[in-house]
Amino acid sequence: MDVVALLGIGLLTGVTTVLFGFGGGFVAVPVVVWADSALGADAMRVATATSALVMVVNAAFATAVTPRRVLAALRGGGPLLVLLGVGAVAGALAARHAPAGLIRWAFVAYVALTVADLLLRPGFLRPRAPAEAAAGPPRPLPAAVGAPVGAVAAFLGVGGSVLTVPAMRRAGHTMHVATALANPLTLAIALPAAVVFLSGSGGPAGAHAQAALVGLVDLRAAGALLLGALPVIAVLRRRPPHLPDRLYAWTYVGLLCAVVVAMVL
């Protein structure tokens, strides 16, 4: 029954990867916590690690099928991508040794603060005014944010989209472009983080027999999530839904609220 549920949630991670650039992170973490609840407090650490592997595959696939003209907005962003990866290694190493309860409540607190920021601070729910848009193209993300964004994203298992999409939105990108660009940025974070989580033998002591752990990654859960997600990514990238920009932004906020509720309950 767990596998069937994970396949179903995998469909949702495919949708969130294409529409919101999540790569599966914010959806995968609460679900893997539930699926591996037999691990007790360690379920959160395993969920963070498993989320990283799911995001590597989802974000890589989504990036590969994203139009080159969209990805061109990241041209010259090599230093940003490198620093995202460096920060991700630090965040993943910290997550391997941090108390599981700390990761869980840091996850909840970060998403809740993000929701508050999106609702209260101008620039996300309302696009740039025509006069501002005419002043020039959207601004690139500064490379200096790479290391802290990568560290926080890898530590919490969120990939980076919830840190980068609002920033790109406020820099002048539409939701469609900001969420599409979040996938290559998520890949830069998730790949080194997944390598750290897969390495070593630091799995939870007395791991449940059904949890096929490699390092801290539950391969069974990751495989089921990916099996559900990849076909959805392929279909939606070819036939993307056309949401009005403002509705798109509100839906993004609503999904974050749902994740906070799921983690608290």
BAROTOR-159095 format. One line per field, with one value per residue: x, z, y of N, C-alpha, C in turn; residue number from 1. Coordinates in steps of 0.02 Angstrom, whole numbers, plus 32768, in hexadecimal, padded with zeros to 4 digits. Layout:
BEGIN
n.u: X_...
n.w: Z_...
n.v: Y_...
ca.u: X_...
ca.w: Z_...
ca.v: Y_...
c.u: X_...
c.w: Z_...
c.v: Y_...
seq: NUM_...
//
This chain:
BEGIN
n.u: 8029_8063_80BB_8064_8027_8098_80B6_8047_805B_80D0_80A2_8070_80E8_8124_80D0_80E5_816C_8172_8116_8139_81C0_81F1_822E_820A_822C_81E9_8172_8199_81DC_817D_8132_818B_81B2_813B_8130_81A0_818C_81A3_8226_822F_826D_82D5_829C_8288_8309_832A_82C6_82ED_8365_833A_82E5_8343_837F_830F_82F5_8367_8356_82D5_82E6_8350_8318_82AC_82F3_8337_82D2_82A7_828C_8314_831B_82E2_8338_83A4_83A4_83F2_8472_851D_8516_856C_85C4_8561_8520_8589_85A2_8527_852F_859D_856C_8504_8546_857B_8503_84C6_8522_8514_8490_8499_84C6_847D_83FF_8367_82ED_830B_831F_829F_824B_828D_8276_81E8_81E0_8229_81DF_8166_818E_81B5_8139_80F9_814D_8137_80B2_80AE_8116_8132_8137_8138_80B4_807E_80A8_8133_8116_80DE_8131_81A5_81CB_81EA_825F_82CC_8318_82F2_834C_83E3_83FF_846A_850F_853E_84D8_84D5_851C_84DF_8458_8462_8490_8427_83BD_83E7_83F8_8375_8335_82EF_8312_831D_82CA_8268_82B0_82EB_8288_822E_828E_82B5_823C_8224_828A_825A_8230_81B0_813A_8139_81B8_820E_81F4_821A_82A3_82CA_82E0_8363_83B2_838B_83BD_8447_8456_841D_8465_84F1_84CA_8481_84E7_8534_84D5_84C0_8539_85A9_8580_8520_849A_83F9_83FC_83BF_8366_82C8_8291_8254_8281_82E8_837B_8401_848C_8444_83D5_8337_831E_82B2_8241_826A_8272_81EB_81AD_81ED_81C6_8141_814D_819D_815C_80F5_813A_8172_80FF_80C1_8124_8123_80A2_807E_8018_7FB7_7FB9_7F74_7FE2_7FD7_7F7F_7FCE_8037_7FF0_7FC7_8040_8063_7FF9_8014_8089_8054_8005_8067_80A6_803E_8031_80AB_80A6_8039
n.w: 8000_8025_7FBA_7F4E_7F78_7F77_7EEF_7EC0_7EFF_7EBF_7E41_7E61_7E86_7E0A_7DCB_7E1D_7E06_7D80_7D7D_7DEB_7E03_7E6B_7E6C_7EB5_7F3A_7FA9_7FAB_7FB3_8030_80A3_807F_807C_8101_8139_80F9_812A_81B1_8211_8232_8294_82E6_828C_8210_81D6_81B3_8154_80F7_80CA_8089_8029_7FDF_7FA0_7F42_7EF1_7EBF_7E71_7E00_7DD0_7DBC_7D62_7CF3_7CD7_7CBA_7C47_7BE8_7BDF_7B81_7B23_7B15_7B88_7BED_7BCD_7C19_7C85_7C5B_7C71_7CF5_7D38_7DAD_7E11_7E0C_7E33_7EB7_7EF0_7EF0_7F46_7FBE_7FCE_7FEB_8069_80B1_80A5_80E9_8168_8181_818C_820B_8261_82E2_82C8_82E9_82E7_825D_822C_826A_8243_81BB_81B8_81F1_8195_811C_8146_8165_80E6_80A3_80E8_80C3_8038_8036_8079_8051_7FC9_7F17_7EF5_7EEA_7E9A_7DF9_7DAB_7D8D_7CF0_7CCC_7D14_7CDE_7C5E_7C72_7C6A_7C51_7CB4_7D4F_7D6E_7DE6_7E6F_7E7F_7F00_7F53_7F44_7F98_801E_7FFB_7FC1_802F_8090_8046_802C_80AE_80DF_8080_8014_7F96_7F57_7F09_7F4D_7F82_7F14_7EB1_7EE3_7EE7_7E61_7E2A_7E65_7E28_7DAC_7D56_7D07_7D54_7D0D_7CCE_7D3D_7D8B_7D32_7D25_7DA4_7DA8_7D6B_7DCB_7E3F_7E21_7E26_7EAE_7EE5_7EB0_7EE3_7F6A_7F6F_7F54_7FC9_8027_7FFC_8010_8080_811A_816E_8194_81EA_828A_82A3_8237_81E4_8199_811C_80E6_806C_807E_8042_8079_80B7_8068_8034_7FC5_7F94_7FAB_7F62_7EE0_7EC6_7ECC_7E60_7DF5_7DEB_7DD0_7D5C_7CDC_7CE1_7CE1_7C60_7C0F_7C38_7C1B_7B92_7B77_7BC4_7C47_7C3B_7CA5_7CEB_7D1B_7D9D_7DE0_7DDB_7E32_7EAC_7EBB_7ED0_7F4F_7F98_7F90_7FDB_8058_806E_807C_80F3_814E_813E_8172_81F7_8229
n.v: 7FC4_803D_8052_8066_80DD_8130_8130_8175_81F2_820F_8234_82B1_82F1_82FA_8356_83C8_83DB_8406_8473_84C4_84BB_8470_83F3_8389_838F_83D7_8394_830F_8300_8307_8295_8227_8229_81FC_817D_813B_8134_80D4_80DF_8139_81C9_81D6_81D4_8251_827B_8219_8235_82B4_8294_8236_8286_82D9_8283_8264_82E3_82F9_82A5_82CB_8358_835A_831A_8370_83E5_83BD_83B8_8439_84CD_8511_859B_85CC_859C_85E9_865A_863F_864B_8668_864F_85FA_8609_8618_859B_8546_8572_8555_84CA_84B5_84EA_848E_8415_8432_8446_83C8_8375_83AA_8387_82FD_82E9_8336_834A_82F1_832B_83B2_83CB_83B1_8414_8487_8480_8491_8511_855D_8553_858B_860E_8635_8635_869D_8707_870C_8731_87AB_8801_886E_8845_87BE_8781_87E1_8812_886B_8918_8961_89CF_89B6_893A_8961_89A0_894E_88A9_8814_8805_87A9_8723_8747_8704_86F7_86CA_8644_85E2_85EB_85D0_8551_8507_8511_84DB_8456_8425_8425_83DA_8410_843A_84BC_850A_8552_85B4_85F0_860A_8673_86DA_86E7_8708_8785_87C5_87DE_8778_8715_86A2_862A_8627_8637_85C4_8561_857A_8559_84D1_84A9_84EC_84AB_842C_8444_844F_83DA_836C_8365_835D_82E4_8288_8293_8266_81E2_81A7_814E_80F6_8120_8102_80FC_80AF_800B_800A_8000_7F69_7F73_7FE7_8011_803F_80A0_80E5_8171_8170_813B_80C8_8080_80D2_8143_810E_80EB_8169_81AA_8159_817A_8202_8224_8205_8264_82DD_82D8_82E0_835A_83B7_83B7_83DE_845A_849E_8534_85AB_863F_86C3_86FE_86A7_8637_865C_8667_85E3_85A4_85D7_85A0_8517_850E_852E_84BD_845B_8482_8469_83DF_83B1_83DC_8397
ca.u: 8000_8090_80D6_802F_8021_80D3_80AE_8017_807C_8100_8080_806E_812B_812F_80AC_8106_81AC_8167_80F3_8155_8208_8204_8256_81EF_8245_81B8_813E_81B7_81F0_8147_811A_81BC_81AC_8102_813E_81D5_817E_81BF_826A_822B_8288_8303_8277_8292_834B_8325_829C_8316_8395_8315_82CE_837A_8386_82D5_82FD_839B_833A_829F_82FF_8379_82EB_8288_8322_8347_829B_8296_82A5_8355_8313_82D4_8376_83D5_83A4_8427_84B3_854B_8508_8598_85D7_8527_8515_85BF_8598_84ED_8547_85C8_8540_84DE_8571_857D_84C1_84B9_854B_84F5_8452_84AA_84D7_8451_83C5_8330_82BA_8320_8312_8256_822E_82AB_8250_81A7_81EA_8240_81A8_8135_81AA_81B2_80F4_80EE_8173_8116_8073_80B4_8146_811E_8164_812C_806F_8070_80E2_814C_80EC_80F7_8169_81E1_81DD_8208_82A0_8303_8309_82F8_8390_83FA_840D_84B1_8531_854B_84A3_84D9_8530_84AB_841C_8471_8495_83E4_8394_83FD_83EC_832D_831C_82BD_8329_8332_8299_8243_82DD_82FD_824E_821B_82C2_82B1_81FD_822D_82BA_8237_821B_816D_8139_814B_8200_822F_81EF_8242_82EA_82D7_82F6_83AC_83CE_8380_83EC_8489_8456_840A_8496_8524_84AA_8471_8525_8544_84A5_84C8_857A_85B0_8553_8501_8452_83DF_8403_8381_8339_8292_82A5_8238_82A3_8324_83A6_8446_849B_8406_83A3_8309_8319_826F_8216_8281_8260_81A3_819E_8205_819E_8105_8159_81BD_812D_80CF_8168_8178_80C1_80B4_8155_810E_8062_8079_7FDA_7FBF_7F99_7F81_801D_7FC4_7F65_8009_805A_7FC7_7FC8_8081_805D_7FCA_8036_80B6_802A_7FF1_80A2_80AF_800A_8041_80E4_8092_800C
ca.w: 8000_8026_7F77_7F26_7F8D_7F60_7EA7_7EB8_7F12_7E8A_7E0E_7E79_7E82_7DC4_7DBE_7E3F_7DE5_7D43_7D89_7E20_7E08_7EAC_7E63_7EE1_7F7E_7FDC_7FAC_7FC6_8076_80CF_806C_8092_814A_8146_80E2_8154_81F7_823D_8246_82CC_82DB_8253_81D1_81B8_8193_8119_80C7_80AC_805B_7FF1_7FB7_7F77_7F08_7EC6_7E9C_7E3D_7DC3_7DB7_7DA5_7D26_7CBB_7CC7_7C9A_7C04_7BBA_7BE1_7B46_7B2B_7B1B_7BCF_7C13_7BBC_7C4E_7CB6_7C3B_7C9B_7D3B_7D50_7DF4_7E3B_7E0F_7E5A_7EFD_7F06_7EFE_7F81_7FF7_7FD6_800D_80B0_80CE_80AA_811F_81A7_818B_81A0_8252_828A_8300_8298_82FC_82D0_8216_8221_827C_8218_817C_81C2_81FC_8158_80ED_8161_815C_809E_8093_8103_8099_7FF7_803E_8097_802E_7F83_7EE2_7EE0_7ED3_7E67_7DCE_7DA3_7D67_7CAB_7CC9_7D2E_7CAE_7C24_7C84_7C5A_7C5A_7CFA_7D6A_7D81_7E2D_7E7E_7E91_7F48_7F78_7F35_7FCF_8052_7FE0_7FBA_8071_80AE_801E_8037_80F4_80E8_804C_7FED_7F52_7F47_7EE2_7F77_7F8D_7ED6_7E8A_7EF7_7ED4_7E18_7E1F_7E76_7DF8_7D70_7D2D_7D11_7D78_7CDF_7CC5_7D7E_7DA0_7D04_7D36_7DE5_7DA2_7D69_7E0A_7E6E_7E0F_7E40_7EF7_7EF7_7E9B_7F17_7FA9_7F6A_7F5A_8010_804B_7FE7_8024_80C6_8135_81A7_8197_822E_82AC_82A7_8202_81D5_8164_80DC_80CF_8048_8086_802D_809E_80D5_8034_802D_7F7D_7F83_7FA7_7F2B_7EA1_7EBC_7EBD_7E1D_7DC5_7DE1_7DBC_7D1C_7CA4_7CE6_7CCB_7C18_7BF0_7C46_7BFA_7B4C_7B75_7C05_7C52_7C36_7CDF_7CF2_7D46_7DE2_7DFB_7DE2_7E6F_7EE6_7EC1_7EED_7F96_7FB4_7F96_8015_8095_8076_8093_813A_8173_813D_819D_823C_823C
ca.v: 8000_8077_805D_8083_8123_8154_813A_81AB_8231_821B_825B_82F7_830F_830B_8394_83FF_83E7_842D_84B2_84EE_84B3_8452_83B6_8355_8396_83EA_8360_82CF_82FD_82EF_8253_81F5_8226_81D0_8139_811D_8146_80A0_80F2_8168_820C_81D5_81D8_8293_827C_81EF_8259_82E9_8274_8219_82BF_82F1_8256_826E_8323_82F4_8288_82F6_8398_834E_830C_83AD_8413_83A4_83C5_8480_84EF_8532_85E3_85DA_8590_861D_868C_862D_8651_868D_863F_85C5_8612_860B_8553_8528_8582_852E_8487_84B7_84F1_8450_83E4_8445_843B_8380_835B_83BF_8361_82B9_82E5_8360_8328_82ED_835B_83F4_83D0_83B4_8454_84BA_847A_84B1_8559_857F_8558_85BA_8651_8644_8647_86E0_8736_8712_8753_87EE_882D_8876_882E_8779_8777_8813_8819_88AF_8946_8969_89FF_8994_8906_8980_89BC_8920_8862_87FC_8803_8766_8719_8751_86C6_86F5_86A7_85FD_85B7_85E4_85B0_850A_84E8_850C_84AD_8411_8413_8419_83AD_8434_8444_8500_8530_8580_85EC_8612_8621_86B6_870A_86F3_872A_87CB_87E2_87F0_873F_86FB_8664_85F3_8626_862E_857E_8538_8583_853B_848C_84A3_8501_8474_83F7_8457_8444_8395_833A_8359_8348_829D_8263_8291_823C_819D_818C_813B_80C5_8141_80F9_80F7_806E_7FE5_8020_7FD2_7F3A_7F86_8024_7FFD_8079_80A5_8121_8188_8173_8103_80BC_8069_810C_816D_80EE_80F0_81AF_81B9_8135_81A1_8247_8230_820A_82A3_8313_82D4_82F7_83A0_83E2_83BD_8402_847D_84C3_857D_85CB_8687_86CD_870C_8669_860C_8670_8655_859A_8595_85E5_856F_84D6_8513_852A_8476_8436_8492_8445_8397_83A3_83E7_8361
c.u: 802B_80A9_80A2_8026_805C_80D0_807E_8034_80B1_80E1_807E_80B3_813C_810D_80D0_814B_81A4_814A_8116_81A0_821F_8231_823F_81FF_820F_817F_815C_81C6_81B7_8131_814A_81BD_8173_8113_8171_81CB_8199_8206_826A_8246_82B6_82DE_8281_82D5_834A_82FB_82C4_8346_8372_82FB_8305_8383_834C_82DC_8333_837C_8304_82B9_8329_834C_82C5_82B4_8330_8310_8282_82B3_82E6_834E_8303_8313_83AB_83D8_83DA_846D_84E0_8541_8533_85AD_859D_851C_854B_85B4_855A_8503_8572_859D_8518_8506_8572_853A_84B2_84E3_852E_84B6_8460_84B2_84A9_8419_838A_82F9_82CA_8310_82C7_823A_824E_8288_820E_81AF_81FE_8207_8174_814E_81A9_816C_80E5_8111_814F_80D5_807B_80E2_8133_8150_8158_80E6_805A_80AE_80F9_811C_8109_8132_81AA_81F9_8200_824D_82DA_82EE_830D_8340_83A4_8403_8457_84D1_853A_8515_84A9_84E8_84FA_846C_8428_8473_8450_83BA_83A7_83EF_83A2_8310_82EA_82D4_833F_82FE_8274_826F_82E8_82C1_8237_824E_82BE_8271_8204_8260_829A_8221_81D1_8172_814E_8196_8224_822D_8216_828C_82FC_82F1_8341_83CE_83C5_83B0_8431_848E_844D_8440_84CD_8506_849B_84AF_8539_8516_84AC_8508_857A_857D_852E_84B6_843B_83E9_83C0_834F_8305_82A4_828C_8259_82E5_8355_83EB_845E_845D_83CC_8379_82FC_82D4_823F_8229_826B_8216_818F_81B3_81DC_815C_8112_8170_818D_8106_80FA_816C_813A_80B7_80E7_8143_80CE_8057_8036_7FE7_7F97_7FA6_7FB8_800A_7FA8_7F9E_802D_8032_7FC7_8009_807F_8030_7FEA_8066_808F_8016_802A_80AE_807C_801A_8079_80D1_8066_802E
c.w: 8000_7FE0_7F4A_7F37_7F74_7F14_7E9A_7EC8_7EDE_7E51_7E21_7E76_7E3A_7DB2_7DDE_7E22_7DA9_7D53_7DBA_7E29_7E47_7EA4_7E90_7F2A_7FB2_7FE1_7FC8_8011_80A4_80BF_8084_80DF_815D_8134_810E_819E_8228_8254_827F_82BA_829E_8210_81AF_8194_8153_80E3_80A4_8078_801E_7FC2_7F89_7F38_7ED7_7E9E_7E67_7DFC_7DA6_7D99_7D66_7CE9_7CA6_7CA5_7C52_7BD1_7BBC_7BA3_7B53_7B35_7B63_7BF9_7C05_7BF1_7C83_7C98_7C65_7CE5_7D57_7D99_7E24_7E44_7E39_7EA5_7F1A_7F19_7F3C_7FC0_8004_7FFA_8058_80D2_80D6_80E1_8163_81B5_81A0_81EC_827F_82A9_82D0_82A9_82E6_8287_8209_8230_8258_81D4_8182_81C9_81BC_8126_8105_8159_8112_808A_80AB_80D8_8057_7FFD_8052_8070_7FE4_7F53_7ECC_7EC3_7E9D_7E3B_7DCA_7D7A_7D21_7CA6_7CE0_7CFC_7C71_7C32_7C73_7C66_7CA3_7D10_7D7A_7DCC_7E3A_7E95_7EDC_7F6F_7F70_7F72_8006_8039_7FDA_7FFD_8091_8089_802A_807E_80FF_80B5_801D_7FA7_7F40_7F24_7F0D_7F8B_7F4D_7EAF_7EA1_7EE2_7E8A_7E06_7E2D_7E49_7DB5_7D44_7D3A_7D39_7D4B_7CD7_7D07_7D94_7D72_7D15_7D79_7DDE_7D99_7DA9_7E40_7E60_7E2A_7E8B_7F06_7EE6_7ECF_7F5A_7FA8_7F70_7FA3_8035_8039_8001_806E_80DC_8172_81AA_81DF_824B_82B0_8273_81F3_8198_811F_80BF_80AF_8047_8068_8049_80C4_80A5_8032_7FE2_7F68_7F7B_7F6C_7EE8_7E93_7EAA_7E75_7DE7_7DB8_7DC1_7D73_7CE0_7CA5_7CCE_7C7F_7BF5_7BFA_7C25_7BB0_7B46_7BB8_7C0C_7C51_7C6E_7CDC_7D27_7D8F_7E04_7E08_7E24_7EAD_7EF1_7EE2_7F39_7FB8_7FBE_7FD2_8056_80A2_8091_80DE_8164_8177_816D_81E7_8255_823B
c.v: 803F_8087_807D_80CD_814C_8161_8174_81EF_8242_8243_82A5_8317_8321_834D_83CF_840E_8414_8472_84E1_84E7_8492_8415_837D_8361_83A3_83B7_8320_82CA_82E6_82A8_821C_81F1_81F7_8187_8115_812D_8112_80B1_8124_81AC_820F_81DB_821B_8297_8253_8212_8290_82CC_8258_8250_82D8_82C5_825F_82AF_8321_82DC_82B5_8337_8390_8343_834A_83E0_83FE_83B4_840D_84A2_8515_857D_85F7_85D2_85C5_8653_867E_8633_867F_8680_8608_85CD_8604_85C0_8530_8534_855F_84E8_8483_84BD_84B1_841A_83F2_8436_83F1_8360_836E_8396_8319_82B3_830E_8336_832A_8320_83A1_83FE_83D9_83F9_848F_84BB_849F_84FC_857D_8588_858B_8602_8666_8659_868D_8715_8742_8739_879D_881C_8832_8857_87E7_876F_87A9_881B_8861_88D9_894F_8998_89DF_895F_8924_899A_898E_88D8_884E_87F7_87BC_8760_8723_870F_86BF_86CF_865C_85D1_85B3_85C2_8564_84E6_84DE_84D8_8464_83FA_8400_83E8_83CE_8445_848A_852A_8562_85BB_8613_862D_8667_86EB_871A_8717_8775_87EE_87F3_87B7_872F_86BA_862A_85EE_8617_85E5_8550_853E_8564_84F4_8484_84BA_84CC_843B_8405_844B_83FA_8362_8330_8344_82FE_8272_825D_8262_81F2_817D_8179_8109_80E0_813B_80F2_80B2_804C_7FF9_7FEA_7FA7_7F50_7FC5_8010_8038_806E_80E8_8135_8188_8134_80F9_80A5_80A4_8139_8150_80F4_8138_81C1_8196_8159_81E5_824F_8232_824C_82DD_8314_82F0_8342_83CE_83EA_83E5_8426_84A1_850E_859D_8616_8692_86D7_86CE_8638_861B_865C_8609_8583_859F_85B1_852B_84D7_850F_84E2_844D_8443_846A_83FB_8386_83AC_83AE_831D
seq: 1_2_3_4_5_6_7_8_9_10_11_12_13_14_15_16_17_18_19_20_21_22_23_24_25_26_27_28_29_30_31_32_33_34_35_36_37_38_39_40_41_42_43_44_45_46_47_48_49_50_51_52_53_54_55_56_57_58_59_60_61_62_63_64_65_66_67_68_69_70_71_72_73_74_75_76_77_78_79_80_81_82_83_84_85_86_87_88_89_90_91_92_93_94_95_96_97_98_99_100_101_102_103_104_105_106_107_108_109_110_111_112_113_114_115_116_117_118_119_120_121_122_123_124_125_126_127_128_129_130_131_132_133_134_135_136_137_138_139_140_141_142_143_144_145_146_147_148_149_150_151_152_153_154_155_156_157_158_159_160_161_162_163_164_165_166_167_168_169_170_171_172_173_174_175_176_177_178_179_180_181_182_183_184_185_186_187_188_189_190_191_192_193_194_195_196_197_198_199_200_201_202_203_204_205_206_207_208_209_210_211_212_213_214_215_216_217_218_219_220_221_222_223_224_225_226_227_228_229_230_231_232_233_234_235_236_237_238_239_240_241_242_243_244_245_246_247_248_249_250_251_252_253_254_255_256_257_258_259_260_261_262_263_264_265
//
